[in-house]
């Protein structure tokens, strides 16, 4: 088990097996008690004295060598395991797999998703839990459908946990809370993501500033933020927010002369936010398209917003959150499919969009926001007519990029950002009526996020 909520589920399983089934149970806790989620900490403290607790991989190695375990329960990462395993986690998973291989009657049961498996894609690193049984909660994950086709084929059981169907497609505060990370005293610069914002032009100097405010990347939790923008815009951003790093590009707009520098900075970043204030110059469009489609950028998590949405099609881009309002979506849809988009967003039309989403997530902004991927969708009902004020979309894009920078998935980040931006707008309306600005939304979003971040 680890220190997150998946570990918390493991502690509950251990307690039930020990107390109800009178089973001999050993818990190998390989996390950090200082990083416990509240649920994990509560259930760790409830473990009965009969449960043997190991705290080091060396202790786990000795136990696996000297004991003949019939079941190993993987409660390490669950849906949080999207990155390659390393350190003690990698060692532990390798030991688990060896024990299973060497003992004919031993099985591995994974809680929610096997550690080392991406819950969205089913992709695995070189080291991942080779589960015989997976018990996943509430609904199947797309990644599990992929591993179900592999050999040896694991048995997958979906267990209900009391989430009503009526709220399954509604974004809420839980979406944001699940994305926010606790910081411990040993955290260092860069542990919480690096975001590069590419945007700005002579005509639209304010857009990247608002995206940064909503970012907001720093306020959403991301550690390092760079802004690559035309030099006058970059200097304006520095005067407004001196702690930010800016990459000053010669001229009034982004052009082909800047491509090599933008590619270099893109390789540095974990996440890209492309679009706020770019403008529609032909040379800018050619440069941005070349960058987005480059092999070193194509699969990198991205938020594509505003003018950049008019420079791409759905089938060209990968691994991106696209944030169009209804008008921008109509343009994107026609450019992508050759068909007009008119009328309301019905369930049948949502399914049509899902078929064309690819590896992307669409965050369709409107009176009600819709977040749509190829596997699932949600509706966000926070927000009010005051959110039509200029710049609120830039704030939303910044929030989404900041949450992606924390290591969250595209769909999760988009749902959380949509709810947070709308909730911040609702709080602004309570205080100011319709007289609030996009910058007010960014400040309120920072406050709400701070209140929900695990301490």
Buried (B, 14 or more C-beta within 10 A) or exposed (E): BBBBBBBBBBBBBBBEBBBEEEBEBBBBBBBEEEBBBEBBBEBBEEBEEEBBBBEEBEBBBEBBEEEEBEBBBBBBBBBBBBEEBEEBBBBBBBBBBEBBEEBEEBBBBBBBBBBBBBBBBBEBBEBBBBBBBBBBBEBBBBBBEBBBEEEEEBEBEBEEEEEEEEEEBBBBBBBBBBBBBBBEEEEEEEBBBBBBBBBBBBEBBBBBBBBBBBBBBBBBBBBBBBBBBBBBBBBBBBEEBEEBBBBBBEBBBBBEEBBEBBBEBBEEBBBBBBBBBBBEBEBBBBBBBBBBEBEEBBEBBBBBBBBBBBBBBBEBBBBBBBBBBEEBBBEBBEBBBEEEBEEEBEEEBBEBBBEBBBBBBBBBBBEBBBBBBBBBBBBBEBBBEBBBBEBBBBBBBBBBBBBBBBBBBBBBBBBBBBBBBBBBBBBBBEEEEEEBBBBBBBBBBBEBBEEBBEE
